[in-house]
Amino acid sequence: MQIDWTGAERFLSYVRGEVSLSTVWNHPAYEVVKAHASLLGRDLTRQDLRSAVNGEETVFSLADPTTNQQRIPRLIAHVQSHERQWSDQIERHLERIAPDADTSDVVVHLGIGYDMGVGVSGGAYINVNTPLFLRKPRQLLYTAIHEASHVLYEGEHDSRDRLGPSPLQSENQQAVWNTVFQTEAYATYAPLELRRADGNMGGDEHPVSDDYRLLQDDSQLRRLVEEYDSFRERLHRESVPRESLVSHLFGGSRLPYRVGCAMVEEIERCEGLEGVRAGFQTGPDEFPERYDWTLDTYRTED
């Protein structure tokens, strides 16, 4: 695998007027961004990028992507100086969940704009204009592991083939929920060992850091599992508004990240890494049923 920072450098060159918009728009880093936007049904155009650089809120960026032009090169230099060590760390933690996967073609692109980080079959993307990374560069490494695991997941399960080009528009909401739940469960679990070793299990006042802080709070996990059970039961009974599905997947209580990671962590505790790897290979519709027992410790007895 490799870390490619040329997308971020190309973007900075565009902001300085040194290269054309097309050289950014057609860069492999932004091909990943466009693929992710398409999956979520976001209408992302090159005009969105141009408008964002001009200070407007667009699909491309809610924050001004031209800020931190002095700090971003320092972050890129930090990544460059740690490239071999970080690449080895990413590969090692990917091998914990998918030891037979071919990681040689996995690329983690560094860019500016869009989300904090995304991962699709074509690669992973990290937004270096993220305040958390600028404050604490090692957080970028954790996110790289997280997003790279999505690349392996797509290689194993091919969500686009199962759910179509715009999964969130699919009428099979149960399949969408199961797929996102499994991939985010493993993506959150992937850097967990390294975070624990580093002592970075929360405390950064960020939703991602809160994912790991809550893993250490049994009372909060019991509440989250109760919410998880309630929403799953509702999905079995009826269709829900798209906004509700999206909120339960990616916002609010972040159930796929928090409950999902707790599930995988319990699999490791009871079945070791062999169980973790078997769970990764399990189909997404089977996964939550097969491993539902892992959450019993957080369920209140009647």
Phi, psi and omega per residue, in radians:
M1 nan 2.855 3.122
Q2 -2.534 2.755 3.034
I3 -1.870 2.190 -3.085
D4 -2.071 1.963 -3.094
W5 -1.720 0.099 -3.049
T6 -1.212 -0.420 3.083
G7 -1.097 -0.761 3.112
A8 -1.161 -0.719 3.123
E9 -1.132 -0.692 3.116
R10 -1.112 -0.701 3.129
F11 -1.100 -0.773 3.125
L12 -1.084 -0.648 3.097
S13 -1.118 -0.653 3.103
Y14 -1.147 -0.761 3.131
V15 -1.057 -0.613 3.130
R16 -1.414 -0.024 3.129
G17 1.382 0.345 -3.061
E18 -1.620 -0.388 3.130
V19 -2.379 2.890 -3.115
S20 -1.425 2.850 3.066
L21 -1.032 -0.653 -3.098
S22 -1.060 -0.587 -3.122
T23 -1.183 -0.449 3.043
V24 -1.449 -0.886 -3.063
W25 -0.987 -0.613 -3.083
N26 -1.678 0.076 3.111
H27 -1.222 2.522 -3.140
P28 -0.944 -0.550 3.109
A29 -1.064 -0.717 -3.091
Y30 -1.483 -0.233 2.929
E31 -1.153 -0.655 3.065
V32 -1.119 -0.777 3.122
V33 -1.032 -0.816 -3.117
K34 -1.117 -0.670 3.125
A35 -1.138 -0.713 3.132
H36 -1.171 -0.745 3.122
A37 -1.048 -0.697 3.125
S38 -1.108 -0.715 3.124
L39 -1.054 -0.644 -3.104
L40 -1.571 0.070 3.124
G41 1.278 0.401 3.106
R42 -1.529 2.309 -3.132
D43 -1.543 1.512 -3.078
L44 -1.724 2.188 3.139
T45 -2.185 2.900 3.104
R46 -1.149 -0.443 3.072
Q47 -1.128 -0.568 3.084
D48 -1.068 -0.700 3.124
L49 -1.163 -0.810 3.139
R50 -1.060 -0.771 -3.116
S51 -1.147 -0.661 3.121
A52 -1.087 -0.726 3.119
V53 -1.128 -0.470 3.096
N54 -1.493 0.117 3.032
G55 1.667 0.129 -3.124
E56 -1.626 2.612 3.026
E57 -1.358 2.235 -3.139
T58 -2.456 3.114 3.055
V59 -1.060 -0.514 -3.096
F60 -1.224 -0.607 -3.093
S61 -2.847 2.304 3.042
L62 -1.524 -0.351 3.098
A63 -1.923 2.671 -3.120
D64 -1.091 1.964 -3.080
P65 -1.295 -0.050 3.125
T66 -1.633 -0.059 3.112
T67 -1.297 2.860 3.065
N68 1.105 0.528 -3.119
Q69 -1.168 -0.341 3.085
Q70 -1.513 -0.582 -3.073
R71 -1.435 -0.581 -3.075
I72 -1.044 -0.792 3.111
P73 -1.032 -0.571 3.097
R74 -1.181 -0.670 3.089
L75 -1.154 -0.749 3.102
I76 -1.053 -0.741 3.125
A77 -1.092 -0.638 3.096
H78 -1.115 -0.765 3.108
V79 -1.092 -0.757 -3.131
Q80 -1.046 -0.707 -3.110
S81 -1.244 -0.330 3.139
H82 -1.957 0.242 -2.967
E83 -0.979 -0.891 -3.074
R84 -1.136 -0.774 3.129
Q85 -1.098 -0.771 -3.113
W86 -1.194 -0.700 3.106
S87 -1.048 -0.736 3.109
D88 -1.113 -0.711 3.132
Q89 -1.111 -0.774 -3.141
I90 -1.068 -0.828 -3.138
E91 -1.071 -0.728 -3.105
R92 -1.099 -0.707 -3.110
H93 -1.366 -0.463 2.997
L94 -1.192 -0.660 -3.137
E95 -1.156 -0.394 3.110
R96 -1.155 -0.508 -3.124
I97 -1.818 -0.407 -3.094
A98 -2.573 1.283 -3.027
P99 -1.133 -0.395 -3.107
D100 -1.649 -0.033 -3.111
A101 -1.275 2.545 3.091
D102 -1.511 1.906 -3.118
T103 -1.697 0.050 -3.034
S104 -1.105 -0.519 -3.103
D105 -1.713 0.063 -3.137
V106 -1.326 2.192 3.118
V107 -2.101 2.275 3.001
V108 -1.775 1.903 -3.123
H109 -1.558 2.380 2.980
L110 -1.737 2.273 3.129
G111 -2.489 -3.001 3.126
I112 -2.267 2.248 3.137
G113 1.831 3.067 -3.135
Y114 1.144 -2.598 -3.059
D115 -1.362 2.996 3.082
M116 -0.983 -0.727 3.103
G117 -2.989 2.578 3.100
V118 -2.498 2.793 3.066
G119 -2.517 2.274 3.100
V120 -2.327 -3.110 -3.088
S121 -1.060 -0.502 -3.094
G122 -1.468 -0.116 3.130
G123 2.557 -3.135 3.128
A124 -1.969 2.723 -3.105
Y125 -2.408 2.345 3.119
I126 -2.193 2.276 3.118
N127 -1.528 1.871 -3.087
V128 -1.318 -0.099 3.055
N129 -1.587 0.505 3.100
T130 -1.615 2.120 -3.071
P131 -0.917 -0.669 -3.129
L132 -1.045 -0.713 -3.137
F133 -1.245 -0.652 -3.139
L134 -1.172 -0.579 3.098
R135 -1.349 -0.733 -3.025
K136 -2.381 1.549 -3.039
P137 -0.972 -0.493 -3.117
R138 -1.150 -0.400 3.061
Q139 -1.083 -0.507 3.089
L140 -1.127 -0.657 3.097
L141 -1.090 -0.797 3.122
Y142 -1.032 -0.739 -3.124
T143 -1.192 -0.619 3.085
A144 -1.072 -0.727 3.082
I145 -1.094 -0.800 3.129
H146 -0.981 -0.935 -3.056
E147 -1.237 -0.610 3.105
A148 -1.128 -0.530 3.107
S149 -1.138 -0.534 3.075
H150 -1.118 -0.607 3.110
V151 -1.097 -0.776 3.110
L152 -1.155 -0.667 -3.141
Y153 -1.066 -0.774 3.127
E154 -1.128 -0.600 3.067
G155 -1.137 -0.527 -3.133
E156 -1.466 -0.672 -2.948
H157 -2.084 -0.328 3.069
D158 0.855 1.273 -3.089
S159 -1.089 -0.627 -3.122
R160 -1.085 -0.670 3.132
D161 -1.175 -0.631 -3.100
R162 -1.378 -0.691 -2.945
L163 -1.936 -0.117 -3.124
G164 1.611 3.056 -3.052
P165 -1.226 -0.355 3.124
S166 -2.271 1.389 -3.018
P167 -0.949 -0.661 -3.082
L168 -1.210 -0.205 3.051
Q169 -1.634 -0.070 -3.102
S170 -1.148 2.498 3.077
E171 -1.345 -0.298 3.127
N172 -1.512 1.341 -3.073
Q173 -1.128 -0.549 3.130
Q174 -1.106 -0.728 3.135
A175 -1.171 -0.672 3.103
V176 -1.113 -0.818 3.123
W177 -1.027 -0.846 -3.097
N178 -1.058 -0.710 -3.108
T179 -1.176 -0.846 3.138
V180 -1.133 -0.688 -3.141
F181 -1.037 -0.818 -3.082
Q182 -1.202 -0.794 -3.083
T183 -1.168 -0.655 3.118
E184 -1.316 -0.527 3.057
A185 -1.038 -0.833 -3.116
Y186 -1.301 -0.585 3.112
A187 -1.147 -0.658 3.103
T188 -1.254 -0.635 3.121
Y189 -1.227 -0.584 -2.984
A190 -0.927 -0.809 3.122
P191 -1.586 0.129 -3.031
L192 -1.050 -0.792 -3.118
E193 -1.049 -0.765 -3.128
L194 -1.178 -0.707 3.102
R195 -1.055 -0.756 -3.141
R196 -1.104 -0.766 -3.140
A197 -1.078 -0.612 -3.131
D198 -1.447 -0.236 -3.049
G199 1.315 0.417 3.132
N200 -1.842 1.334 -3.109
M201 -2.044 0.735 3.108
G202 2.130 -3.082 3.073
G203 1.628 0.122 -3.124
D204 -1.801 0.165 -3.137
E205 0.893 0.902 3.134
H206 -2.495 2.490 -3.111
P207 -0.958 -0.655 3.138
V208 -1.151 -0.758 3.092
S209 -1.112 -0.624 3.108
D210 -1.123 -0.510 3.084
D211 -0.954 -0.753 -3.076
Y212 -1.440 -0.553 3.060
R213 -1.078 -0.740 -3.097
L214 -1.223 -0.404 3.092
L215 -1.117 -0.304 -3.125
Q216 -1.752 0.115 -3.055
D217 -2.107 1.716 -3.067
D218 -1.078 -0.628 -3.118
S219 -1.161 -0.693 3.084
Q220 -1.187 -0.668 3.107
L221 -1.133 -0.644 3.085
R222 -1.083 -0.726 3.101
R223 -1.114 -0.753 -3.123
L224 -1.164 -0.680 3.124
V225 -1.166 -0.646 3.076
E226 -1.078 -0.756 3.106
E227 -1.138 -0.710 3.111
Y228 -1.061 -0.836 3.140
D229 -1.077 -0.714 -3.120
S230 -1.135 -0.747 -3.108
F231 -1.256 -0.661 3.097
R232 -1.091 -0.737 3.110
E233 -1.081 -0.695 3.114
R234 -1.116 -0.729 3.119
L235 -1.100 -0.580 3.088
H236 -1.157 -0.541 -3.054
R237 -1.515 -0.644 -2.930
E238 -2.747 2.874 2.976
S239 -1.362 2.586 3.136
V240 -2.026 2.753 3.062
P241 -0.996 2.522 -3.108
R242 -0.984 -0.659 -3.129
E243 -1.086 -0.642 3.128
S244 -1.197 -0.722 3.116
L245 -1.079 -0.837 -3.122
V246 -1.084 -0.724 -3.141
S247 -1.095 -0.748 -3.141
H248 -1.259 -0.457 3.124
L249 -1.356 -0.820 -2.912
F250 -2.096 -0.265 -3.075
G251 -2.151 -2.814 3.066
G252 0.940 -2.075 -3.078
S253 -1.449 -0.055 3.081
R254 0.888 0.899 -3.027
L255 -1.033 -0.770 3.140
P256 -1.038 -0.622 -3.109
Y257 -1.298 -0.802 -2.983
R258 -1.522 -0.932 3.091
V259 -1.186 -0.688 -3.141
G260 -1.074 -0.786 3.129
C261 -1.147 -0.689 3.089
A262 -1.049 -0.641 3.110
M263 -1.117 -0.839 -3.121
V264 -1.169 -0.647 3.110
E265 -1.087 -0.676 3.114
E266 -1.228 -0.609 3.047
I267 -1.033 -0.782 3.133
E268 -1.095 -0.737 -3.106
R269 -1.086 -0.680 -3.047
C270 -1.609 -0.558 -3.012
E271 -2.157 0.019 3.119
G272 1.242 -3.017 -3.116
L273 -1.139 -0.471 3.075
E274 -1.061 -0.705 3.098
G275 -1.178 -0.696 3.106
V276 -1.045 -0.769 -3.110
R277 -1.210 -0.652 3.084
A278 -1.117 -0.672 3.111
G279 -1.135 -0.654 3.123
F280 -1.112 -0.615 -3.118
Q281 -1.441 -0.300 3.133
T282 -1.138 2.431 3.116
G283 -1.037 2.564 -3.059
P284 -1.088 -0.512 3.128
D285 -1.331 -0.469 3.115
E286 -1.497 -0.534 -2.986
F287 -0.944 -0.928 -3.068
P288 -1.164 -0.468 3.100
E289 -1.349 -0.778 -3.086
R290 -1.104 -0.600 -3.052
Y291 -1.952 0.339 3.138
D292 -1.061 -0.509 -3.124
W293 -1.031 -0.429 -3.087
T294 -1.142 -0.345 -3.086
L295 -1.679 -0.045 -3.080
D296 -1.050 -0.532 -3.117
T297 -1.142 -0.338 -3.141
Y298 -1.788 0.080 -3.124
R299 -1.694 2.370 3.139
T300 -1.384 2.251 3.130
E301 -1.244 2.508 3.108
D302 -1.207 nan nan
